[in-house]
Amino acid sequence: MTIDKPGRDVAATGLLPAELSKAFLLQPAFRGRQAFKWISRGARSFSDMSDLPAGERARLSDEALFSTVVAGTLASEDGSVKLKLALREGAAIEAVLLSDAEGRMTACLSTQVGCAMGCTFCKTGTLGLLRNLGPDEIVEQYFHLAAIRGKPSNIVFMGMGEPLLNLESVRRSIAIFTHPDGLAISRRKITISTCGIVPGIIELADNGPHVRLAVSLTAATDDLRSALMPVNRSWNLVSLKEALLHYQARTGDRITLEAAIMGGENSSLKSAKAMADWIRPLNVQVNVIPWNPVPGLPYREPVRGEAAAFEAELERLGINAVRRVRRGRGVAGACGQLGDTLGAVEP
Ligand code: SF4
């Protein structure tokens, strides 16, 4: 059973406790909370919910809890795993389990089928956009990843798609992830990553949820950023900076800026200086990410020392910068690589 939402139905995994009660006619109402707890613990069917009365389990045993299925798995030597998930209508998305040196696991979740933003260094950007994901399809990515090696402690909305162009589903999925009767994941362990959708950043600042914010900056001159990221033609660096200053004034949070470094494109010390000048007086950490190769895209990986020099220049200019290890690369699950197991998704 599903509740109607514009465009498609939402499966049980996209519902909060009271909505589960209503959608599945669970009486008394606390049964919805029980079902929610079971789903959060990884139940795949109402039949698994042993504290629901036997009659209820029998009545609901044919109801599908999930709307997605795992259609492929790729594991990397660094512990990362990429899942291909089939959606109801036959389209597919990818989700990635990232594992760091300390063994901490992060679920990297997609928010759209494909992406319309067209960042020139990103595989997903070459696919086009089919549709937004529903909250169930977002939440289920986490559950599928959790079934591999236990529940990831962190969540990043950094997979396929632009989260701030699907804010309704992202908000609902965060409400589910953070709900005290379910996974109860702290908002501080959840990150929304945007390519720079200015109205979305302002909306997040004003109305939340206040999770961590990451922005893909990549370059800090309008000419270069517009060439690499078409979003900059709609919201340029002046408007992006104003939005981030507003965000910081409202939340007090440090913002993460992502800088994917393509060899010879945006890797110069001059580019680093422009970035440092643009950043002040924002309170940020810059993640310097050596670009991950994507066949067919016209860029090269930075040569040895190129990304390190960029990072060092930012640091020299007083900007807090960190060079990121490229996790997930072995499964093409690293930043900008998602979508290689999928065909074009344009309708
Ligand atoms: S980097 Fe993100 S916003 Fe840009 S095309 Fe790729 S998925 Fe879309």
Residues whose N, C-alpha, C, O or C-beta is under 5 A from the ligand:
A	BS01	SF4	C115 M117 G118 C119 C122 T124 G125 G159 M160 G161 E162 C195
